[in-house]
Amino acid sequence: MDCRLTNILCNRSTDKSHQTNFDEEYGSDYFSIGKLIQTARDYQKWGKKYDPDKEDDPDVDQSHIIDNAVPKTSDPQVRDILISHLQKDERQFTNTTDAVLNRIRKLKERDFIWDMLSYEVGEEHWDDSTGWYDKEDIPMLDLKSIHNSNKVLLIDTGNLRGESSEIFTVLFLSHLWTSVQSIWTPDRDDYIANVIIEESANIARNEIVYQELLPQGRESNLSLGLIMQYPEQVLGENPRENRRAYKEILNNVNTKIIGNVATDDLLAESLFHEDLDGDEIKDRIAGLKRGEWVVQLPSYAFDEQKPEILTLKPLPIPPGHSEGPFNVTARADSVRSRSRARMCVGRESDAVDTLTSHERTSETDESDSASDHDLTDDDSPDGITHKHKSFLDLVFDALTDGVDGYTLGSPMSALPFSNTAAFLVDEGFLEKTKLGNNELYYKPTKKAKALIDRDLSPASGGEKGGESLTHRIGVRLVATYYEQQGYDVEMYYNPENWNALHDVYAKATPESPENTDKFVEVETSPEKRGHVEDDYETLATAPGDAVWVVENVPASEDLLNSLSGCISNEINTHDRNFSKISEKLDEPGASELLSINNLRDDV
């Protein structure tokens, strides 16, 4: 951990820190991002107390400050580097450590990246008898098991954006290459691990592909297949820089299957055969019909000539294909569900260090921001500065008509001036609650309403009095959810000549995916049967779809139990899939079920 912090603090030209990437005596093989940010916070907190001007004063002992600030390390050079930063003037030290913390916090903008870096498996889960982690305790992609079986593993990165998908793929290939070299695999002539990558042009340019997997993979019985629209795509926007990668790929790929694509000189040269020159090869490829392929195969034995280039026609469409003669029921959903349960972890897993990555971060934010009280303007009411008022205004906006560039899908710690929140809570201007994985949200109190001179009514009016913060967040999330789909949305809708109040009304428009209006009830007390049944009757009279919103899975079970007398279809109250539950809901007062936790991800 200490070396990681040094890497961030030091200039790239300083290589000493790389010599002890993980301290053998005090460090560990890995640590969570939460522990890293805690180390950086401690370094800044204690470092600010260090006074460089008193270093030579025999009457002042600052050793305890250094011991608390600098992480333990067995490398004296690393320790000296970190101590040298303490010897800077206060402004320079603060700027340096703020830069460190900002670089770490930047990762929090994408929750799934933060959660991935929070993954931590204790050594107590290692099973010496199998040489792998205990799969019963920790869900994990077990490459040892996969390498020693006849299985097909599909990894779908379709939900990741372009660069994120490429980064994930490269990381996975690196993990795979390490495992192939280090994990025992069958020593048989017919054993092979086939890896096929679709849309692989950008991936193929990575060094792990053209320097390691392609030239060396066969030594470990690993076969790599690269599928792309046309080979020259590997050159990308920087042909000069990527030319080496392209040539290595053409030279090391022994089996080439090529359709009717534009053929460059390098590709034609790689397909060289004594009976065909480059132009003839180009003409042959250009003359291919749709569904025909030119194939180059490797030599079938040592010291034998390559087979002549072949032209292949496709096999018939296999049974079960969407364009085939008949369909076969897909099992993708069940396979995906089973695989996620066995090999994936979420925030609720014990292996994700939520204490350090979320809760401790929030708690430290609060303790750090409490010191803002010392910087307030004593002439303002209760010591409130313009930063405190700005944050209060943003909280009002977030809970009413929204904030540009922000949704309640993220905690309010993502708002500007959120470092003032702890002081505002202590002084009674804000109430706080935690949703999801201990992520902080706030609601203004009456004291805040008086100070800022505004209430929680959205622009359309209709504030609902006495509601909980969770209820208000749910209402705003639903409003955002339907706004993003193109509906005209109104919070706390009270139709004329109609004795009813709906938490959210979403009016269908030409841009919305459906032409039916939505009437929404956000239910934070689903266990109260009488209250739920009354709300059901109100929704049943609405001229549109009746949508219920609860906080999470346990709340959905309570709601379905309370609605049991109103729903004709039999629904498994323990079903954790909200989409499946919604498919079975077909009642005048209940046609869809959503959850606040899922909405936070959706928006």
Residue pairs with C-beta under 8 A, 6 or more apart in sequence:
1 23
1 27
1 28
1 31
1 35
1 36
1 39
1 71
2 23
2 26
2 27
2 39
2 70
2 71
2 72
2 73
2 78
2 79
2 82
3 17
3 18
3 20
3 21
3 22
3 23
3 27
3 73
3 75
3 78
4 31
4 36
5 36
5 39
5 40
5 43
5 71
5 82
5 100
6 17
6 78
6 81
6 82
7 17
7 18
8 40
8 100
8 103
8 104
9 81
9 82
9 85
9 96
9 100
10 17
10 81
14 81
16 77
16 78
16 81
17 78
17 81
19 75
19 77
20 73
20 74
20 75
20 78
22 28
22 29
22 30
23 72
23 73
23 74
23 75
23 78
24 74
25 72
25 73
25 74
26 71
26 72
26 73
26 74
27 73
30 120
31 120
32 117
32 118
32 119
32 120
32 353
32 356
32 357
33 104
33 107
33 114
33 117
33 118
33 356
33 357
34 118
34 353
34 354
34 355
34 356
34 357
34 358
34 360
34 361
35 353
35 356
36 104
37 101
37 104
37 105
37 356
37 361
38 356
38 360
38 361
38 364
39 71
40 97
40 100
40 101
40 104
41 101
41 364
41 368
42 68
42 69
43 69
43 70
43 71
43 82
43 97
43 100
44 94
44 97
44 98
44 100
44 101
45 69
45 368
46 65
46 68
46 69
47 65
47 69
47 85
47 86
47 93
47 97
48 90
48 93
48 94
49 65
50 62
50 65
50 66
50 69
50 86
50 87
51 60
51 62
52 86
52 87
52 88
52 89
54 60
54 62
55 62
55 87
66 83
66 86
69 82
69 86
70 79
70 82
70 83
70 86
71 82
73 79
85 93
85 96
85 97
86 93
88 96
107 113
107 114
107 117
108 114
108 361
108 414
109 414
114 357
115 346
115 347
115 352
115 357
117 357
118 352
118 353
118 354
118 356
118 357
118 358
119 345
119 351
119 352
119 353
120 351
120 352
120 353
121 133
121 138
121 140
121 351
125 133
125 134
125 137
125 138
126 132
126 133
126 134
127 133
127 134
130 144
131 144
131 184
132 142
132 144
132 145
133 140
133 142
135 142
135 145
135 342
138 345
138 351
139 341
139 342
139 343
139 344
139 345
139 349
139 351
140 343
140 345
141 343
142 343
143 175
143 176
143 179
143 183
144 179
144 183
144 184
146 153
147 179
147 180
147 183
147 185
147 193
148 184
148 185
148 186
155 172
157 164
157 165
157 168
157 169
158 165
160 168
162 202
166 202
166 203
169 197
169 203
170 203
170 206
170 208
173 195
173 203
173 206
173 208
173 209
173 213
174 208
176 195
176 222
177 208
177 212
177 213
177 217
177 222
180 193
180 217
180 220
180 221
180 222
181 220
185 191
185 193
185 220
185 221
191 221
192 221
192 222
192 223
193 221
193 222
193 223
194 223
194 225
195 213
195 222
195 223
195 224
195 225
196 225
196 227
197 203
197 204
197 224
197 225
197 226
197 227
198 227
199 227
199 228
199 229
200 226
200 227
200 228
201 228
201 229
201 233
201 234
201 236
202 236
203 209
203 226
204 210
204 226
204 228
204 234
204 245
204 249
205 234
205 236
205 242
205 245
206 245
207 245
209 224
209 226
209 245
209 249
210 244
210 245
210 248
210 249
210 252
211 248
213 222
213 224
214 224
214 248
214 249
214 252
214 253
215 248
215 252
217 223
217 224
226 249
226 253
228 234
229 261
230 261
230 262
231 246
231 249
231 250
231 258
231 261
231 264
231 267
232 246
232 262
232 264
232 266
232 267
234 242
234 245
234 246
234 249
235 242
235 243
235 246
236 242
246 266
247 266
250 266
250 267
250 269
250 270
251 270
254 296
254 297
254 298
255 295
255 296
255 297
255 298
256 270
256 271
256 294
256 295
256 296
257 293
257 294
257 295
257 312
258 267
258 271
258 285
258 293
258 294
258 295
259 288
259 292
259 293
259 294
260 285
260 286
260 287
260 288
260 289
260 290
260 292
261 285
263 281
263 282
263 285
263 286
265 278
268 278
268 279
268 281
268 282
269 278
271 281
271 294
271 296
271 309
272 278
272 281
273 281
273 306
273 308
273 309
275 308
276 284
276 309
281 309
284 294
284 309
284 311
285 294
288 294
288 311
291 313
291 314
292 311
292 312
292 313
292 314
293 311
293 312
293 313
293 314
294 309
294 310
294 311
294 312
295 309
295 310
295 311
295 312
296 306
296 309
297 306
297 307
297 310
298 306
299 305
299 306
299 307
300 307
317 323
317 324
317 325
318 324
319 325
319 326
319 328
320 326
320 327
320 328
345 351
345 352
346 352
347 354
347 436
347 437
348 437
354 437
354 438
358 437
358 438
358 439
359 438
362 411
362 413
362 434
362 438
362 439
362 440
365 413
365 418
365 419
365 421
365 422
366 421
366 422
366 425
367 422
368 419
369 418
369 419
369 420
369 421
369 422
369 423
370 422
370 423
370 426
372 387
372 419
372 420
372 423
373 383
373 423
375 385
376 383
376 384
376 385
376 388
377 383
377 384
377 385
381 451
382 427
383 427
384 427
384 429
384 451
385 420
387 417
387 420
388 417
388 420
388 423
388 424
388 429
389 451
389 452
390 416
390 417
391 415
391 416
391 417
391 418
391 420
391 421
391 424
392 424
392 429
392 430
392 444
392 448
392 451
392 452
393 452
393 454
394 403
394 415
394 416
394 417
395 412
395 415
395 430
395 442
395 443
395 444
396 444
396 452
396 454
396 456
397 403
398 406
398 408
398 412
398 415
398 476
399 408
399 443
399 444
399 456
399 472
399 473
399 476
400 456
400 457
400 458
400 459
400 476
400 491
401 458
401 459
402 476
402 480
403 415
406 414
406 415
407 477
407 480
407 603
408 441
408 473
408 476
408 477
408 480
408 600
408 603
409 477
409 480
409 599
409 600
409 601
409 602
409 603
410 439
411 435
411 439
411 440
411 441
412 418
412 421
412 440
412 441
412 442
413 421
413 439
413 440
421 430
421 432
421 440
421 442
424 430
424 442
424 448
425 431
425 432
425 442
427 447
428 445
428 447
429 444
429 445
429 447
429 448
429 451
430 442
430 443
430 444
430 445
430 448
431 442
431 443
431 445
431 469
432 440
432 441
432 442
432 443
433 440
433 441
433 442
433 443
433 469
433 470
434 440
434 441
435 441
435 470
435 473
435 551
435 596
435 597
435 600
436 597
436 600
441 469
441 473
442 469
443 469
443 472
444 452
444 456
449 455
449 456
455 463
456 463
456 472
457 463
458 491
458 492
460 490
460 491
460 492
461 492
462 490
462 491
462 492
462 493
462 494
462 501
463 492
464 471
464 472
464 475
464 492
464 501
464 503
467 475
468 524
470 524
470 551
470 596
471 503
471 522
471 524
473 596
474 503
474 522
474 524
474 549
474 551
474 596
474 599
475 491
475 492
475 503
475 504
475 522
476 491
477 596
477 599
477 600
477 603
478 503
478 504
478 520
478 522
478 547
478 549
478 594
478 599
479 489
479 491
479 504
479 506
480 603
481 594
481 599
481 602
481 603
482 489
482 504
482 506
482 512
482 518
483 489
484 603
485 512
485 513
486 509
486 510
486 511
486 512
486 513
487 506
487 507
487 508
487 509
487 512
487 518
488 506
488 507
488 509
489 504
489 505
489 506
489 507
490 504
490 505
490 507
491 503
491 504
492 501
492 502
492 503
492 504
493 501
493 502
493 503
493 504
493 505
493 519
494 500
494 501
494 502
495 505
500 538
500 541
500 542
502 519
502 520
502 521
502 538
502 539
502 542
503 520
503 521
503 522
503 549
504 518
504 519
504 520
504 522
505 517
505 518
505 519
505 520
506 512
506 517
506 518
506 520
507 517
508 514
508 515
508 516
508 517
508 518
514 545
516 544
516 545
517 542
517 543
517 544
517 545
518 544
518 545
518 547
518 592
519 539
519 542
519 544
519 545
519 546
519 547
520 547
520 548
520 549
521 535
521 538
521 539
521 546
521 547
521 548
521 549
522 549
522 596
523 532
523 535
523 548
523 549
523 550
523 555
523 559
524 550
524 551
524 555
525 531
525 532
526 532
526 550
526 555
526 556
526 558
526 559
526 562
527 558
527 561
527 562
528 562
529 561
529 562
532 559
532 562
532 563
533 562
533 563
533 565
533 566
535 589
536 546
536 563
536 566
536 589
536 590
537 589
538 589
539 546
539 588
539 589
539 590
540 546
540 587
540 588
540 589
541 588
545 591
545 592
546 587
546 588
546 589
546 590
546 591
546 592
547 591
547 592
547 593
547 594
548 559
548 590
548 592
548 593
548 594
549 593
549 594
549 595
549 596
549 599
550 556
550 558
550 559
550 593
550 594
550 595
550 596
551 595
551 596
551 597
552 595
552 596
552 597
553 576
553 595
555 595
556 573
556 578
556 581
556 593
556 595
557 573
557 574
559 593
560 567
560 571
560 573
560 581
561 573
563 590
566 587
566 589
566 590
567 585
567 587
567 590
568 587
569 584
569 585
569 586
570 584
571 581
571 584
571 585
575 581
578 593
578 594
578 595
578 598
581 593
582 591
582 592
582 593
582 594
585 591
585 592
585 593
